[in-house]
Each structure stands twice: as C-alpha cells, then as structure tokens.
C-alpha cells in the first residue's frame, strides 16, 4: 500500500470554523476525499481556543511551515446572542465552588458582537504571532442564510 503524503505541494491548509452544524467547510470549500486540509472547529470559529491545535499543526513536520490558515466566522452564530459576562455568569452558577468560579472569571470565551470584526481580530492574532510566520492567513464570514462566503481580511 502506498502511503499518501499529508502535505499539499503548496503547503499546509488549515481551516478554523465554528462547531455550528450549519457551517460545513468541507462542503462549501469543495473538499472531496482527496483534499489535504485540516478543519479545526471551535465555538464561534474563534482562534484563541484553537491555538494549541494550531501550534501543533504548524510544528509537525518541521519549522517554518508554509501554507494557508482560513479563519471562518458566520452570521447568526450562537455567540452573537450572548456577551462574555452572560456566559461567565451562567457558568459560575454551576461552579462547584469559589475556586472554579474564580477560574471562569479569568477565561475568555469569545462572544461575537460582529462576526466581521471578530474574524479581523482573530486574523490579526495569528499574523502577529511568531508561530505562524511564513503562513498566509485569510478571514471570511459565511452568511448562514445564503451559504455565501465574504472575504473580510485578504491575504497580505
């Protein structure tokens, strides 16, 4: 059996997208069986919770990865309907004690007031990090009603 390479000839492709079942990058990006892209899903498609996975994905196989990271947020996301404080208050009500509640206070959950603005924030976070130098980063917002993608932050 011949082993297929994991890398694309033009580099690694990583998609960070929301866990919402209406957001299916494998479908709307036309990823068939032969696609060599990794999809990392987080609530809201936010980058901060994905950082550990992104670090590993760009480290495996050597330093200085080349390729593309696509950050995709979407309209009508569940995180568009709550604030950071509402999330924290809800979690603290269920905390087992003051220590757990204190931990929640220090967390950032990534509430989304405007998906276009948060995708710009997440792209900036990746572009400013030394861990992703050599990779191109693009930010997109998907309209969940029409399925259309809108580029908000282009490749530099």
N, CA, C and O of each residue as an XYZ file, in Angstrom:
624
protein
N       0.846     -1.180      0.000
C       0.000      0.000      0.000
C       0.890      1.241      0.000
O       1.793      1.365      0.828
N       0.639      2.124     -0.898
C       1.416      3.352     -1.000
C       0.894      4.383      0.002
O      -0.311      4.612      0.110
N       1.813      4.989      0.721
C       1.444      5.994      1.720
C       1.270      7.342      1.034
O       2.161      7.818      0.331
N       0.110      7.946      1.251
C      -0.141      9.274      0.680
C       0.446     10.327      1.596
O       0.353     10.216      2.819
N       1.052     11.351      1.007
C       1.602     12.446      1.792
C       0.505     13.268      2.433
O      -0.588     13.414      1.885
N       0.811     13.795      3.587
C      -0.162     14.634      4.279
C      -0.112     16.062      3.782
O      -1.119     16.769      3.819
N       1.040     16.491      3.320
C       1.237     17.878      2.894
C       0.776     18.084      1.461
O       0.907     17.196      0.619
N       0.249     19.237      1.203
C      -0.002     19.658     -0.165
C       1.312     20.206     -0.688
O       2.156     20.641      0.096
N       1.495     20.193     -1.975
C       2.741     20.711     -2.531
C       2.891     22.212     -2.267
O       4.008     22.726     -2.217
N       1.765     22.912     -2.098
C       1.827     24.345     -1.826
C       1.747     24.649     -0.327
O       1.596     25.808      0.060
N       1.845     23.630      0.508
C       1.898     23.840      1.950
C       0.658     23.361      2.681
O      -0.277     22.822      2.088
N       0.680     23.571      3.963
C      -0.402     23.181      4.851
C      -1.627     24.065      4.640
O      -1.493     25.270      4.426
N      -2.814     23.478      4.700
C      -4.049     24.248      4.673
C      -4.822     23.889      5.940
O      -5.135     22.724      6.186
N      -5.121     24.917      6.738
C      -5.864     24.727      7.979
C      -7.067     25.660      7.945
O      -6.939     26.841      7.620
N      -8.227     25.126      8.281
C      -9.452     25.912      8.346
C      -9.916     25.924      9.802
O     -10.085     24.868     10.412
N     -10.118     27.117     10.354
C     -10.695     27.247     11.692
C     -12.130     27.721     11.495
O     -12.372     28.802     10.958
N     -13.080     26.893     11.939
C     -14.501     27.201     11.720
C     -15.307     26.843     12.966
O     -14.804     26.206     13.892
N     -16.541     27.261     12.963
C     -17.444     27.067     14.103
C     -17.942     25.620     14.182
O     -17.961     24.891     13.190
N     -18.337     25.236     15.378
C     -18.919     23.911     15.607
C     -20.377     23.832     15.141
O     -20.955     22.745     15.110
N     -20.971     24.966     14.781
C     -22.360     25.008     14.320
C     -22.536     24.043     13.134
O     -21.778     24.118     12.167
N     -23.525     23.141     13.196
C     -23.704     22.180     12.108
C     -24.102     22.804     10.771
O     -24.036     22.137      9.738
N     -24.515     24.072     10.776
C     -24.827     24.744      9.507
C     -23.562     25.171      8.776
O     -23.601     25.477      7.585
N     -22.446     25.190      9.488
C     -21.171     25.620      8.914
C     -20.376     24.369      8.573
O     -19.868     23.682      9.459
N     -20.273     24.084      7.296
C     -19.623     22.850      6.846
C     -18.543     23.179      5.812
O     -18.779     23.076      4.609
N     -17.354     23.578      6.288
C     -16.309     23.959      5.349
C     -15.948     22.852      4.369
O     -15.555     23.130      3.237
N     -16.077     21.611      4.791
C     -15.783     20.504      3.881
C     -16.670     20.580      2.643
O     -16.239     20.231      1.544
N     -17.904     21.035      2.820
C     -18.829     21.172      1.691
C     -18.610     22.466      0.929
O     -18.379     22.438     -0.279
N     -18.680     23.626      1.628
C     -18.659     24.886      0.893
C     -17.287     25.249      0.344
O     -17.180     26.149     -0.488
N     -16.231     24.566      0.794
C     -14.911     24.776      0.197
C     -14.576     23.685     -0.824
O     -13.484     23.668     -1.392
N     -15.523     22.782     -1.048
C     -15.347     21.742     -2.059
C     -14.265     20.737     -1.722
O     -13.533     20.287     -2.603
N     -14.162     20.383     -0.450
C     -13.147     19.405     -0.041
C     -13.678     17.996     -0.285
O     -14.548     17.511      0.439
N     -13.149     17.360     -1.296
C     -13.521     15.975     -1.573
C     -12.620     15.028     -0.799
O     -11.887     15.440      0.100
N     -12.686     13.758     -1.160
C     -11.885     12.740     -0.476
C     -10.389     13.002     -0.579
O      -9.638     12.652      0.332
N      -9.951     13.606     -1.662
C      -8.523     13.841     -1.854
C      -8.004     15.129     -1.254
O      -6.816     15.432     -1.366
N      -8.886     15.901     -0.610
C      -8.479     17.192     -0.047
C      -7.487     16.983      1.086
O      -7.653     16.100      1.927
N      -6.473     17.798      1.087
C      -5.467     17.737      2.144
C      -5.536     19.025      2.939
O      -4.678     19.901      2.825
N      -6.572     19.116      3.742
C      -6.757     20.284      4.601
C      -7.234     19.771      5.956
O      -7.898     18.739      6.048
N      -6.891     20.495      6.978
C      -7.322     20.162      8.331
C      -8.362     21.180      8.761
O      -8.164     22.383      8.594
N      -9.470     20.700      9.314
C     -10.505     21.585      9.825
C     -10.482     21.501     11.352
O     -10.631     20.426     11.933
N     -10.293     22.659     11.985
C     -10.314     22.764     13.444
C     -11.584     23.520     13.796
O     -11.799     24.634     13.318
N     -12.424     22.922     14.627
C     -13.699     23.548     14.971
C     -13.688     24.001     16.430
O     -13.280     23.268     17.331
N     -14.148     25.231     16.628
C     -14.288     25.792     17.969
C     -15.613     26.542     18.024
O     -16.197     26.838     16.982
N     -16.093     26.851     19.223
C     -17.308     27.648     19.303
C     -17.032     29.006     18.675
O     -16.070     29.685     19.033
N     -17.878     29.386     17.746
C     -17.735     30.664     17.060
C     -16.630     30.693     16.017
O     -16.439     31.712     15.353
N     -15.899     29.594     15.860
C     -14.757     29.604     14.948
C     -13.624     30.472     15.467
O     -12.737     30.871     14.713
N     -13.662     30.761     16.770
C     -12.662     31.647     17.358
C     -11.305     30.955     17.418
O     -11.215     29.751     17.661
N     -10.264     31.731     17.195
C      -8.904     31.211     17.100
C      -8.287     30.892     18.462
O      -7.584     29.891     18.600
N      -8.539     31.725     19.459
C      -7.875     31.541     20.757
C      -8.038     30.116     21.305
O      -7.048     29.529     21.741
N      -9.259     29.533     21.300
C      -9.384     28.164     21.803
C      -8.693     27.127     20.918
O      -8.445     26.006     21.363
N      -8.384     27.483     19.686
C      -7.755     26.557     18.748
C      -6.232     26.634     18.765
O      -5.564     25.841     18.101
N      -5.681     27.582     19.516
C      -4.236     27.823     19.434
C      -3.381     26.589     19.687
O      -2.410     26.362     18.965
N      -3.710     25.798     20.678
C      -2.914     24.609     20.973
C      -2.839     23.701     19.743
O      -1.758     23.244     19.370
N      -3.984     23.443     19.117
C      -4.007     22.610     17.912
C      -3.243     23.268     16.771
O      -2.507     22.598     16.046
N      -3.414     24.570     16.610
C      -2.719     25.277     15.527
C      -1.210     25.233     15.721
O      -0.466     25.047     14.758
N      -0.755     25.401     16.953
C       0.685     25.310     17.223
C       1.218     23.948     16.799
O       2.239     23.861     16.117
N       0.534     22.897     17.198
C       0.990     21.547     16.870
C       0.949     21.326     15.364
O       1.901     20.794     14.794
N      -0.132     21.723     14.717
C      -0.258     21.519     13.273
C       0.840     22.217     12.481
O       1.270     21.718     11.441
N       1.288     23.352     12.963
C       2.351     24.062     12.241
C       3.737     23.592     12.658
O       4.723     23.926     12.001
N       3.828     22.817     13.747
C       5.123     22.325     14.209
C       5.447     20.946     13.636
O       6.612     20.632     13.392
N       4.436     20.134     13.424
C       4.651     18.771     12.944
C       5.261     18.809     11.550
O       4.764     19.493     10.655
N       6.321     18.080     11.387
C       6.971     18.013     10.081
C       8.015     19.083      9.861
O       8.544     19.201      8.756
N       8.324     19.855     10.862
C       9.390     20.830     10.734
C       8.922     22.246     10.944
O       7.732     22.555     10.875
N       9.883     23.089     11.200
C       9.599     24.504     11.436
C       9.473     25.245     10.117
O       9.850     24.737      9.061
N       8.940     26.444     10.194
C       8.845     27.295      9.009
C       7.824     26.801      8.007
O       8.066     26.822      6.800
N       6.696     26.360      8.501
C       5.647     25.884      7.608
C       5.246     26.969      6.624
O       5.300     28.161      6.922
N       4.850     26.530      5.465
C       4.224     27.442      4.526
C       2.814     26.940      4.324
O       2.501     25.795      4.648
N       1.979     27.777      3.799
C       0.613     27.367      3.554
C      -0.379     28.436      3.933
O      -0.071     29.628      3.901
N      -1.576     28.005      4.294
C      -2.703     28.904      4.473
C      -3.516     28.511      5.698
O      -3.782     27.333      5.936
N      -3.906     29.529      6.475
C      -4.885     29.339      7.546
C      -6.099     30.184      7.176
O      -5.988     31.391      6.962
N      -7.250     29.537      7.105
C      -8.507     30.223      6.814
C      -9.306     30.299      8.111
O      -9.597     29.272      8.724
N      -9.661     31.511      8.528
C     -10.486     31.711      9.718
C     -11.880     32.071      9.218
O     -12.064     33.063      8.513
N     -12.867     31.242      9.600
C     -14.218     31.449      9.089
C     -15.197     31.604     10.247
O     -15.403     30.675     11.028
N     -15.796     32.785     10.348
C     -16.886     33.027     11.289
C     -18.173     33.048     10.467
O     -18.122     32.986      9.239
N     -19.324     33.136     11.132
C     -20.573     33.129     10.365
C     -21.640     33.979     11.028
O     -21.557     34.308     12.211
N     -22.633     34.322     10.243
C     -23.759     35.103     10.754
C     -24.642     34.206     11.615
O     -24.599     32.981     11.497
N     -25.435     34.818     12.471
C     -26.382     34.131     13.338
C     -25.727     33.047     14.194
O     -26.340     32.019     14.482
N     -24.493     33.282     14.593
C     -23.777     32.358     15.477
C     -24.376     32.458     16.879
O     -24.825     33.529     17.288
N     -24.383     31.368     17.601
C     -24.859     31.389     18.977
C     -24.099     32.377     19.836
O     -24.663     32.960     20.762
N     -22.821     32.571     19.537
C     -22.007     33.529     20.298
C     -22.334     34.975     19.945
O     -21.822     35.895     20.583
N     -23.181     35.189     18.934
C     -23.641     36.546     18.600
C     -24.794     36.974     19.506
O     -25.174     38.145     19.525
N     -25.340     36.030     20.248
C     -26.541     36.297     21.034
C     -26.276     36.362     22.535
O     -27.210     36.437     23.334
N     -25.003     36.332     22.914
C     -24.626     36.424     24.327
C     -23.396     37.310     24.471
O     -22.664     37.551     23.511
N     -23.191     37.785     25.685
C     -21.983     38.553     25.986
C     -21.032     37.679     26.795
O     -21.411     36.617     27.289
N     -19.805     38.136     26.921
C     -18.833     37.426     27.765
C     -19.382     37.284     29.183
O     -19.290     36.218     29.794
N     -19.948     38.363     29.691
C     -20.464     38.342     31.068
C     -21.618     37.357     31.223
O     -21.703     36.665     32.237
N     -22.495     37.284     30.245
C     -23.612     36.326     30.330
C     -23.093     34.892     30.349
O     -23.605     34.056     31.094
N     -22.094     34.608     29.546
C     -21.506     33.264     29.532
C     -20.888     32.962     30.894
O     -21.116     31.896     31.465
N     -20.107     33.905     31.407
C     -19.438     33.702     32.697
C     -20.455     33.517     33.823
O     -20.292     32.629     34.660
N     -21.489     34.333     33.853
C     -22.500     34.219     34.910
C     -23.198     32.871     34.851
O     -23.436     32.250     35.887
N     -23.524     32.417     33.665
C     -24.172     31.118     33.509
C     -23.270     29.994     34.029
O     -23.734     29.090     34.723
N     -21.998     30.058     33.695
C     -21.064     29.023     34.146
C     -20.807     29.085     35.640
O     -20.720     28.052     36.305
N     -20.684     30.304     36.173
C     -20.402     30.447     37.604
C     -21.560     29.928     38.456
O     -21.331     29.464     39.573
N     -22.786     29.994     37.961
C     -23.937     29.444     38.689
C     -23.786     27.935     38.891
O     -24.306     27.371     39.854
N     -23.071     27.299     37.976
C     -22.908     25.844     38.049
C     -21.564     25.430     38.628
O     -21.283     24.239     38.763
N     -20.732     26.414     38.973
C     -19.399     26.118     39.518
C     -19.527     25.370     40.842
O     -20.454     25.600     41.619
N     -18.580     24.476     41.076
C     -18.642     23.667     42.298
C     -18.125     24.414     43.523
O     -18.262     23.929     44.646
N     -17.538     25.579     43.320
C     -17.046     26.338     44.461
C     -16.384     27.625     44.006
O     -16.309     27.894     42.808
N     -15.895     28.433     44.962
C     -15.305     29.725     44.629
C     -14.060     29.628     43.742
O     -13.813     30.510     42.920
N     -13.283     28.563     43.908
C     -12.067     28.415     43.089
C     -12.431     28.229     41.610
O     -11.819     28.833     40.730
N     -13.422     27.396     41.357
C     -13.867     27.166     39.985
C     -14.486     28.444     39.401
O     -14.257     28.775     38.238
N     -15.264     29.150     40.212
C     -15.872     30.408     39.769
C     -14.786     31.440     39.458
O     -14.904     32.194     38.492
N     -13.745     31.473     40.262
C     -12.627     32.390     40.032
C     -11.923     32.062     38.705
O     -11.560     32.966     37.954
N     -11.736     30.780     38.425
C     -11.119     30.359     37.166
C     -11.935     30.854     35.971
O     -11.373     31.304     34.973
N     -13.239     30.769     36.075
C     -14.128     31.201     34.989
C     -13.969     32.695     34.734
O     -13.995     33.140     33.587
N     -13.803     33.478     35.816
C     -13.620     34.922     35.660
C     -12.420     35.262     34.790
O     -12.430     36.276     34.092
N     -11.381     34.423     34.822
C     -10.167     34.688     34.055
C     -10.204     34.183     32.621
O      -9.256     34.400     31.866
N     -11.264     33.525     32.242
C     -11.355     32.940     30.898
C     -11.958     33.916     29.893
O     -12.726     34.811     30.247
N     -11.588     33.718     28.636
C     -12.171     34.477     27.533
C     -12.896     33.475     26.649
O     -12.294     32.515     26.167
N     -14.171     33.693     26.440
C     -14.989     32.731     25.699
C     -15.222     33.129     24.240
O     -15.621     32.291     23.432
N     -14.984     34.373     23.899
C     -15.052     34.775     22.500
C     -16.424     35.172     22.001
O     -16.761     34.898     20.849
N     -17.227     35.814     22.841
C     -18.527     36.299     22.375
C     -18.331     37.160     21.126
O     -17.316     37.840     20.975
N     -19.307     37.117     20.254
C     -19.198     37.787     18.950
C     -20.271     38.855     18.824
O     -21.453     38.535     18.692
N     -19.872     40.122     18.863
C     -20.823     41.208     18.630
C     -21.032     41.393     17.123
O     -22.143     41.676     16.676
N     -19.957     41.231     16.347
C     -19.986     41.416     14.898
C     -18.996     40.427     14.285
O     -17.790     40.571     14.489
N     -19.474     39.422     13.535
C     -18.568     38.406     13.002
C     -17.460     38.964     12.105
O     -16.365     38.404     12.055
N     -17.734     40.050     11.407
C     -16.700     40.640     10.558
C     -15.569     41.208     11.415
O     -14.396     41.072     11.066
N     -15.917     41.839     12.527
C     -14.893     42.396     13.420
C     -14.108     41.300     14.136
O     -12.890     41.402     14.282
N     -14.807     40.245     14.586
C     -14.084     39.192     15.319
C     -13.189     38.379     14.397
O     -12.134     37.910     14.823
N     -13.588     38.203     13.144
C     -12.704     37.484     12.222
C     -11.441     38.322     11.978
O     -10.351     37.769     11.830
N     -11.585     39.646     11.936
C     -10.419     40.527     11.784
C      -9.510     40.419     13.004
O      -8.288     40.370     12.863
N     -10.104     40.380     14.215
C      -9.311     40.220     15.441
C      -8.532     38.913     15.419
O      -7.348     38.882     15.754
N      -9.205     37.829     15.021
C      -8.564     36.515     15.033
C      -7.446     36.422     13.989
O      -6.400     35.831     14.256
N      -7.659     36.994     12.821
C      -6.609     37.008     11.798
C      -5.410     37.803     12.311
O      -4.266     37.378     12.145
N      -5.664     38.949     12.929
C      -4.571     39.767     13.478
C      -3.795     38.996     14.539
O      -2.568     39.082     14.586
N      -4.482     38.250     15.386
C      -3.827     37.444     16.415
C      -2.852     36.455     15.781
O      -1.729     36.299     16.262
N      -3.265     35.798     14.725
C      -2.393     34.828     14.054
C      -1.240     35.516     13.326
O      -0.100     35.054     13.384
N      -1.537     36.610     12.650
C      -0.492     37.311     11.894
C       0.574     37.908     12.801
O       1.733     38.026     12.403
N       0.191     38.286     14.016
C       1.150     38.888     14.947
C       1.995     37.848     15.670
O       3.003     38.190     16.288
N       1.598     36.595     15.600
C       2.307     35.535     16.306
C       3.507     35.042     15.505
O       3.415     34.834     14.296
N       4.615     34.861     16.179
C       5.814     34.333     15.519
C       5.631     32.871     15.104
O       6.376     32.379     14.257
N       4.661     32.173     15.680
C       4.444     30.767     15.371
C       3.869     30.545     13.976
O       3.948     29.435     13.449
N       3.298     31.574     13.377
C       2.637     31.400     12.093
C       3.314     32.184     10.969
O       2.737     32.378      9.899
N       4.541     32.632     11.225
C       5.295     33.327     10.181
C       5.506     32.360      9.020
O       5.781     31.178      9.228
N       5.376     32.864      7.810
C       5.520     32.017      6.630
C       4.192     31.457      6.150
O       4.105     30.891      5.060
N       3.162     31.616      6.965
C       1.839     31.150      6.553
C       0.976     32.353      6.179
O       1.078     33.420      6.784
N       0.143     32.166      5.193
C      -0.818     33.198      4.830
C      -2.074     32.978      5.665
O      -2.446     31.840      5.952
N      -2.719     34.060      6.050
C      -3.929     33.971      6.864
C      -5.003     34.822      6.197
O      -4.762     35.973      5.833
N      -6.180     34.247      6.042
C      -7.298     34.944      5.429
C      -8.511     34.814      6.354
O      -8.666     33.803      7.039
N      -9.373     35.843      6.372
C     -10.569     35.826      7.208
C     -11.825     35.933      6.374
O     -11.933     36.804      5.511
N     -12.773     35.052      6.629
C     -14.019     35.003      5.870
C     -15.209     34.955      6.816
O     -15.098     34.477      7.945
N     -16.345     35.452      6.348
C     -17.600     35.315      7.086
C     -18.587     34.627      6.152
O     -18.770     35.033      5.005
N     -19.220     33.572      6.672
C     -20.245     32.885      5.897
C     -21.620     33.384      6.324
O     -21.917     33.475      7.515
N     -22.446     33.703      5.349
C     -23.834     34.062      5.606
C     -24.595     32.738      5.691
O     -24.720     32.031      4.691
N     -25.100     32.403      6.871
C     -25.750     31.099      7.043
C     -27.083     31.007      6.309
O     -27.579     29.906      6.068
N     -27.666     32.140      5.952
C     -28.917     32.113      5.196
C     -28.683     31.755      3.737
O     -29.410     30.941      3.168
N     -27.664     32.364      3.128
C     -27.402     32.139      1.705
C     -26.298     31.124      1.456
O     -26.202     30.568      0.362
N     -25.462     30.876      2.462
C     -24.318     29.978      2.295
C     -23.110     30.652      1.674
O     -22.056     30.032      1.537
N     -23.252     31.926      1.292
C     -22.168     32.633      0.616
C     -21.067     33.048      1.593
O     -21.330     33.398      2.744
N     -19.831     33.000      1.101
C     -18.674     33.451      1.872
C     -18.281     34.845      1.437
O     -18.314     35.171      0.251
N     -17.904     35.674      2.415
C     -17.427     37.023      2.121
C     -16.031     37.157      2.735
O     -15.832     36.901      3.922
N     -15.081     37.557      1.910
C     -13.731     37.772      2.403
C     -13.685     39.103      3.158
O     -14.044     40.147      2.614
N     -13.244     39.055      4.409
C     -13.150     40.263      5.236
C     -11.713     40.706      5.406
O     -11.431     41.896      5.543
N     -10.805     39.743      5.396
C      -9.386     40.020      5.515
C      -8.671     39.189      4.471
O      -8.636     37.961      4.552
N      -8.096     39.874      3.481
C      -7.413     39.179      2.422
C      -5.996     38.781      2.787
O      -5.468     39.187      3.823
N      -5.404     38.005      1.950
C      -4.034     37.570      2.127
C      -3.110     38.737      1.864
O      -3.259     39.457      0.877
N      -2.149     38.916      2.763
C      -1.172     40.013      2.582
C      -0.044     39.576      1.688
O       0.869     40.357      1.420
